[in-house]
Amino acid sequence: MNPNTYTSMVNIYFRGTLLLFFLSLHPILAQDIEAHFKSIEYQFTEIDGIGFESGVTRRDPSDVIKVGQTYYVYYTKIPDAQPKYWGAGYWGASVWCAKSEDEGYSWTEVGQMLDVGEADQWDSQAVFTPNILFANGKYYLYYTGVKPTPGNANGEFENNNISDITAIGVAVADSPEGPFKRMDQTPILKVSVEPEKFDSYRVDDASLLYRNGLYWLYYKGRSLLGGQGGPAHTAMGVAYAQDPEGPYTKYGKEILERSHEVLIWPQGTGVGAFASLSETFEYAPDGIDFMSNKLATKVSERAVAPGAFRPDLTHPVVVGEGLKWGISMIPNKHECYLVRFELVSK
C-alpha cells in the first residue's frame, strides 16, 4: 500500500460563504478497487411481502437501514395502477415502507409513509423514489415530487419532457415507521434555471452520505436541452449542506455520466457508485471525481433501480466496508416488484 496520503481541496459555496476544507484520506490504490469490483457479481433472490403482487406496482427502493434488529426499506407504490400506467411512478404514486427481521429475505409492509402533497403544490401529482437518513435523532425521508402539467385543461399530468419538471423534498419523523411530516411546502433541491445545465429538467432519486462534516446529497439530473431524448441523457450530480434539512448548494456540474439510477456507498475512504446505463461499478477517492478517475468495471447482469444496505446512514463511518446487499426491482411490463440482491464472488 502506498504510504502517501491523498489530499484534495474542495471549494463549496454555502450561504454565500466560501468553505475550504481538506479531505485527508488513507490511500486506496485504484488497482485494489478495480480488482475488488472485478471479483464480484450480482445475485438475485425473490422475497416475501413486497415481491410480485398482481395489480400492484412497487419500485425504486431506497437504501436499506437497520434500527435495532429490524431492517427498513422505503419505495414507490401504486396500489391499484391502471393498466396503461403500470410500471410508471408519475401517476398517483406514494411512498411506502416495509420491515424485515432476517436481512431482507422476507418483509412485512408497514404502510404508507408519505402521500401526495396538497392541491397546486409542487408534489401534488405523485411522490416517489424515496431515500432515508438518520441524523440528529430523527429520520429524514427524501423524495421526488411532481405536479400536474401546468396549463393542462383537465389538470392532468402529460409527462411532456418540457414543463413537467421534478424536485426533491424531505419529510421527518421520530421513528423509522413514521408518521413523517413535510419540513416545508417547498423543495430542498430544484432544477437549475439555466437550460444548458445537466439538471435543468429533472432532479430526482436522492441518495445521502455524511462525509467530512457535510451532508452530501447525490441525485440524478436531466437537461431541458439534451435530456428530452430520454433516460439515456441522465447524469449524476451532488449537492452539500451543513444540516440534513438544507439548504443544499449544488456542486454545479455532472459528476458521473450514464447514471440514470443513483446508487452510492462508502467504499474504503472514497465513494463507490453504480452507473446503471453503462452497467459499471465506479469509484471516486474524493466522492466527486468519478469520470476522470477512469475506473469502471462492467457487470454481466445488473440490479435495476437498486438501494443498498447502508449501515452508515444510521452510524456514519470514515472507512466504508463497501456494497454487500440491498433491494432492487424487476421492471415488468406490467407490475414492477422488488427483489433482494447480493454481491458474491465470481
C-alpha positions in Angstrom: 0.0 0.0 0.0 1.3 3.4 -0.9 2.2 5.3 2.3 1.3 8.7 0.8 -2.0 10.2 1.8 -4.5 11.5 -0.7 -5.4 15.1 -0.1 -7.7 17.3 -2.2 -9.2 20.7 -1.5 -12.9 21.2 -2.3 -14.4 24.6 -2.6 -18.1 24.8 -1.7 -20.2 27.9 -1.5 -22.7 27.6 1.3 -25.0 30.6 2.2 -22.7 32.8 0.2 -19.6 31.8 2.2 -16.6 30.0 0.7 -15.9 26.9 2.8 -12.4 25.4 2.3 -11.8 22.0 3.7 -9.4 19.2 3.1 -10.1 15.6 2.6 -7.2 13.7 4.1 -7.6 10.1 3.3 -5.6 7.0 3.7 -4.6 5.8 0.3 -6.5 3.1 -1.6 -4.9 2.2 -4.8 -7.0 2.2 -7.9 -5.9 -1.3 -8.8 -7.1 -2.6 -5.5 -10.6 -1.2 -6.0 -10.7 -2.4 -9.6 -9.7 -5.9 -8.6 -12.4 -5.9 -5.9 -15.1 -4.8 -8.4 -14.0 -7.4 -11.0 -14.2 -10.2 -8.4 -17.9 -9.7 -7.6 -21.3 -10.0 -9.4 -25.0 -9.5 -8.6 -27.0 -12.5 -7.4 -30.8 -12.1 -7.0 -33.4 -13.7 -4.7 -37.2 -13.5 -4.7 -38.5 -12.1 -1.5 -41.7 -12.3 0.5 -44.1 -9.5 1.4 -43.0 -6.9 -1.2 -42.4 -9.3 -4.1 -44.8 -9.8 -7.1 -48.4 -8.9 -6.5 -50.9 -8.8 -9.3 -52.3 -5.3 -10.0 -49.7 -3.6 -7.7 -46.6 -1.7 -8.6 -43.6 -1.5 -6.2 -40.5 0.1 -7.5 -37.5 2.4 -6.8 -36.5 1.1 -3.4 -34.5 3.3 -1.0 -31.2 2.3 0.6 -31.8 -0.1 3.5 -31.3 0.9 7.1 -31.0 -1.2 10.3 -32.6 0.1 13.5 -32.0 -2.3 16.4 -32.6 -5.7 14.9 -35.0 -4.5 12.2 -34.3 -3.6 8.6 -36.3 -0.9 6.8 -36.8 -0.1 3.1 -38.9 2.6 1.5 -40.3 2.5 -2.0 -42.7 3.9 -4.6 -46.0 2.1 -4.6 -49.1 2.3 -6.8 -51.7 0.0 -5.1 -54.3 0.0 -7.9 -52.4 1.0 -11.0 -54.4 1.3 -14.2 -53.1 -0.9 -17.0 -51.8 2.0 -19.1 -49.8 3.3 -16.1 -48.3 0.1 -14.9 -44.7 0.4 -14.2 -44.7 4.2 -14.0 -44.3 6.3 -10.9 -45.7 9.6 -12.1 -49.4 8.7 -11.9 -50.6 8.7 -8.3 -47.6 7.1 -6.7 -46.9 7.4 -3.0 -44.1 6.4 -0.6 -44.4 3.2 1.4 -42.3 1.3 3.9 -41.6 -2.4 4.8 -39.5 -4.0 7.5 -37.6 -7.3 7.8 -36.1 -9.3 10.7 -34.0 -11.6 8.5 -31.6 -9.4 6.5 -34.1 -8.7 3.8 -35.3 -12.1 2.7 -38.9 -11.6 4.0 -40.7 -8.3 4.6 -43.8 -7.0 6.3 -45.4 -4.0 4.7 -45.7 -1.2 7.4 -47.9 1.1 5.3 -47.9 4.4 3.5 -45.3 6.9 4.8 -46.0 9.9 2.5 -48.9 10.7 0.3 -49.1 13.3 -2.5 -49.0 17.0 -1.5 -51.8 19.4 -1.3 -53.6 20.7 -4.4 -51.4 23.0 -6.5 -48.3 22.2 -4.6 -45.1 21.0 -6.4 -45.7 17.4 -5.3 -49.5 17.1 -5.7 -49.4 14.7 -8.6 -47.0 12.0 -7.3 -44.2 11.3 -4.7 -41.7 8.6 -5.5 -38.0 7.4 -5.5 -37.6 7.8 -1.7 -34.4 7.6 0.4 -33.7 7.7 4.1 -31.2 9.1 6.6 -30.9 9.1 10.4 -29.4 12.2 11.9 -29.9 14.5 14.9 -32.1 11.8 16.5 -34.6 12.0 13.6 -35.4 10.1 10.4 -35.3 12.1 7.2 -37.2 10.8 4.2 -36.1 12.3 0.9 -38.4 12.0 -2.0 -39.1 13.2 -5.6 -42.3 15.1 -6.4 -44.1 16.3 -9.4 -47.3 18.3 -10.0 -49.9 18.1 -12.8 -48.8 19.6 -16.1 -49.1 23.4 -15.9 -51.8 24.7 -18.3 -53.4 21.3 -18.9 -57.1 21.9 -19.3 -58.1 18.8 -17.3 -55.4 19.2 -14.6 -53.7 16.1 -15.8 -50.1 15.0 -16.0 -48.7 14.7 -19.5 -45.1 13.7 -18.9 -44.3 16.0 -21.8 -40.5 16.4 -21.4 -40.7 20.2 -21.4 -42.7 21.6 -18.4 -43.2 18.5 -16.2 -40.1 19.2 -14.0 -39.4 17.3 -10.8 -37.9 18.4 -7.5 -36.7 16.8 -4.3 -38.3 17.3 -0.8 -37.8 16.0 2.7 -40.1 14.8 5.5 -39.1 14.0 9.0 -40.2 11.6 11.8 -39.1 10.4 15.2 -39.5 6.8 14.2 -38.5 4.8 11.0 -42.2 3.8 10.8 -43.4 7.4 10.9 -45.5 9.4 10.9 -43.4 11.6 8.5 -44.2 15.3 8.2 -43.0 17.5 5.4 -40.4 20.0 6.6 -41.8 22.7 4.3 -44.1 23.2 1.3 -41.1 23.9 -0.8 -38.5 21.5 -2.2 -34.9 21.4 -0.8 -33.5 20.8 -4.3 -34.9 22.3 -7.6 -33.9 22.1 -11.2 -31.3 24.6 -12.4 -32.6 27.7 -14.2 -30.0 27.6 -16.9 -31.4 25.4 -19.8 -27.9 24.1 -20.7 -27.3 22.7 -17.2 -27.4 18.9 -16.9 -30.2 19.2 -14.3 -32.5 21.9 -15.8 -35.4 19.5 -16.4 -35.1 16.8 -13.8 -33.7 16.4 -10.3 -34.6 13.1 -8.8 -33.5 10.0 -6.9 -31.7 11.4 -3.8 -29.0 9.3 -2.0 -27.4 10.7 1.1 -23.9 10.4 2.5 -22.4 12.1 5.6 -18.8 12.9 4.8 -16.2 15.4 6.2 -18.7 17.3 8.3 -21.3 17.8 5.5 -24.3 16.0 4.2 -23.8 15.1 0.5 -27.0 14.7 -1.5 -26.3 12.7 -4.7 -29.1 12.9 -7.3 -29.8 12.4 -11.0 -30.4 15.2 -13.4 -31.6 15.7 -17.0 -31.4 18.8 -19.1 -34.1 20.7 -21.0 -31.8 20.7 -24.0 -30.2 17.2 -24.3 -32.4 15.4 -21.8 -35.6 15.3 -23.8 -34.2 12.3 -25.6 -35.0 10.2 -22.5 -33.2 8.5 -19.6 -30.0 7.9 -21.7 -29.2 11.5 -21.1 -29.3 11.3 -17.3 -26.2 12.1 -15.2 -25.4 12.1 -11.5 -24.8 15.3 -9.6 -24.2 16.2 -5.9 -25.2 19.0 -3.5 -24.0 19.8 0.0 -25.5 21.1 3.3 -24.4 21.5 6.9 -27.8 20.2 8.1 -29.9 17.3 6.6 -32.8 19.8 6.2 -30.6 22.0 4.0 -30.1 24.5 2.4 -28.3 22.5 -0.2 -25.7 24.0 -2.5 -25.1 22.2 -5.8 -21.6 21.3 -7.0 -22.7 22.7 -10.3 -21.9 20.1 -12.9 -22.4 16.4 -13.5 -20.0 14.0 -11.8 -21.0 10.7 -13.5 -22.4 10.2 -16.9 -24.9 7.4 -17.8 -26.2 7.2 -14.3 -29.9 7.1 -14.5 -30.4 5.4 -11.1 -28.4 6.7 -8.2 -26.6 4.1 -6.1 -23.7 5.3 -4.0 -22.0 4.0 -0.8 -18.8 4.5 1.2 -16.1 2.4 -0.4 -13.0 2.4 1.8 -12.2 6.1 2.3 -13.8 7.1 -1.0 -17.2 6.6 -2.6 -18.4 3.8 -4.8 -21.2 4.2 -7.3 -23.0 2.1 -9.8 -23.7 3.7 -13.2 -26.9 2.0 -14.4 -26.8 2.8 -18.1 -23.2 1.8 -18.7 -23.7 -1.1 -16.2 -20.4 -0.3 -14.4 -19.1 0.0 -10.9 -17.3 3.3 -10.4 -15.1 4.9 -7.7 -14.1 8.4 -6.7 -11.5 8.9 -3.9 -12.9 12.3 -3.2 -16.5 11.4 -3.7 -16.7 13.7 -6.8 -14.1 12.8 -9.5 -15.7 9.7 -10.9 -15.2 10.4 -14.6 -11.5 11.4 -14.8 -10.6 8.6 -12.4 -11.2 6.2 -15.3 -12.1 3.3 -13.0 -15.1 1.5 -14.5 -15.8 -2.2 -14.2 -18.7 -3.6 -16.2 -21.0 -6.3 -14.9 -22.7 -9.1 -16.8 -26.1 -8.6 -15.1 -27.1 -5.5 -13.2 -29.5 -4.6 -10.4 -32.3 -2.3 -11.6 -33.0 0.9 -9.5 -31.2 -0.6 -6.5 -30.9 0.5 -2.9 -28.0 -0.7 -0.8 -27.9 -1.9 2.8 -26.1 1.2 4.2 -25.1 0.9 7.9 -23.5 4.4 7.5 -26.9 6.0 7.1 -27.6 5.4 10.8 -24.0 5.3 12.1 -21.6 7.5 9.9 -18.2 6.0 9.1 -14.9 7.2 7.9 -14.0 4.0 6.2 -16.8 2.0 4.5 -16.9 -1.7 4.1 -18.4 -1.5 0.6 -21.5 -2.7 -1.1 -22.8 -6.1 0.1 -26.6 -6.5 -0.5 -29.7 -4.5 -1.0 -33.1 -4.4 -2.7 -33.7 -3.7 -6.4 -36.7 -4.1 -8.7 -37.9 -6.2 -11.6 -39.2 -3.8 -14.3 -42.1 -5.8 -15.5 -44.0 -4.5 -18.5 -47.0 -4.6 -16.1 -46.5 -4.8 -12.4 -43.0 -3.9 -11.1 -41.9 -5.7 -7.9 -38.9 -5.9 -5.6 -36.2 -8.5 -5.1 -33.1 -8.9 -3.0 -29.6 -8.6 -4.5 -26.3 -9.7 -3.0 -22.7 -9.2 -4.2 -21.0 -12.5 -4.4 -17.6 -13.7 -5.5 -17.4 -14.9 -9.1 
